Amino acid sequence: MKLISSVLLVAAALASQAARAADPTLFDQLGGKPGIVKIVDTLLPKLQSDPRIRASFDGIDMHNLSLRLKEQICVVANGPCTYRGKDMKLIHDGLHITDAHFNALVEDLQDAMDESGLSPAVQNRLLARLAPMHRDVVQP
């Protein structure tokens, strides 16, 4: 009886590992690098035209911002990328970004993800991983 129980436990553990390995990563759910490119390329014009936050992007190197956002989202989604940008707290220090600014950017990101065809569940996974950046972006 012990042998049968042990075999069943091992089989259950292997099945659980196989199921986890088959789960798509967030990177995959975003569509890999092409999906991330689509999200960011859809997002940036929204940020530049959003009256609530567009002034924050005046004088910003949008090409560099595009590259860094793509890297950052890729890394946050556990993709095969390296983020080469500066620390988030350092970048946003002294910019006086408020919760309202942060929330406007998140709304624009959600719109970009909607336009990219991402399900609400996938959007929520990404937003949950990005949310801790709030404390570095919105500073007193």
Secondary structure in CASP SS format (residue, H / E / C, confidence):
PFRMAT SS
TARGET T0000
AUTHOR 0000-0000-0000
METHOD secondary structure of the structure
MODEL  1
M C 1.00
K H 1.00
L H 1.00
I H 1.00
S H 1.00
S H 1.00
V H 1.00
L H 1.00
L H 1.00
V H 1.00
A H 1.00
A H 1.00
A H 1.00
L H 1.00
A H 1.00
S H 1.00
Q H 1.00
A H 1.00
A H 1.00
R H 1.00
A H 1.00
A H 1.00
D C 1.00
P C 1.00
T C 1.00
L H 1.00
F H 1.00
D H 1.00
Q H 1.00
L C 1.00
G C 1.00
G H 1.00
K H 1.00
P H 1.00
G H 1.00
I H 1.00
V H 1.00
K H 1.00
I H 1.00
V H 1.00
D H 1.00
T H 1.00
L H 1.00
L H 1.00
P H 1.00
K H 1.00
L H 1.00
Q H 1.00
S H 1.00
D C 1.00
P C 1.00
R C 1.00
I C 1.00
R H 1.00
A H 1.00
S H 1.00
F H 1.00
D C 1.00
G C 1.00
I C 1.00
D C 1.00
M H 1.00
H H 1.00
N H 1.00
L H 1.00
S H 1.00
L H 1.00
R H 1.00
L H 1.00
K H 1.00
E H 1.00
Q H 1.00
I H 1.00
C H 1.00
V H 1.00
V H 1.00
A C 1.00
N C 1.00
G C 1.00
P C 1.00
C C 1.00
T C 1.00
Y C 1.00
R C 1.00
G C 1.00
K C 1.00
D C 1.00
M H 1.00
K H 1.00
L H 1.00
I H 1.00
H H 1.00
D C 1.00
G C 1.00
L C 1.00
H C 1.00
I C 1.00
T C 1.00
D H 1.00
A H 1.00
H H 1.00
F H 1.00
N H 1.00
A H 1.00
L H 1.00
V H 1.00
E H 1.00
D H 1.00
L H 1.00
Q H 1.00
D H 1.00
A H 1.00
M H 1.00
D H 1.00
E H 1.00
S C 1.00
G C 1.00
L C 1.00
S C 1.00
P H 1.00
A H 1.00
V H 1.00
Q H 1.00
N H 1.00
R H 1.00
L H 1.00
L H 1.00
A H 1.00
R H 1.00
L H 1.00
A H 1.00
P H 1.00
M H 1.00
H H 1.00
R H 1.00
D H 1.00
V H 1.00
V C 1.00
Q C 1.00
P C 1.00
END
